[in-house]
């Protein structure tokens, strides 16, 4: 839980503190809070790409869904974090882009309705 609080805070030097928690304190990179969000969800929401890359490298799941069915990619799109969303697409399987939330929306559905996210939709088409 400490890892999630740290990433949510989005403080200066957060990456170094995250590394310390994961590497030295053996924190679970897939730990969840009361909304079932992971540290990856938090990093995606705030556009912390360096933290996101580190967590994925340590085994954080890009497929993890919170209590709304949102994956980190859903969260990045909803938060208008274009670069973060594009990064998550790179680390996702094609099937990950089709994961539906509780409203039956995939990340691609959400991206298609947000002009700033057209790059994400274009990346998906390039993967085909």
Secondary structure, DSSP 8 states (H G I E B T S, - for coil): -HHHHHHHHT-TTHHHHHHHHHHTS---TT---TTS--HHHHHHHHT-HHHHHHHHHTT--TT---TT---HHHHHHHTT-HHHHHHHHHTS-GGGGG---TTS--HHHHHHT-GGGHHHHHHHHHH-
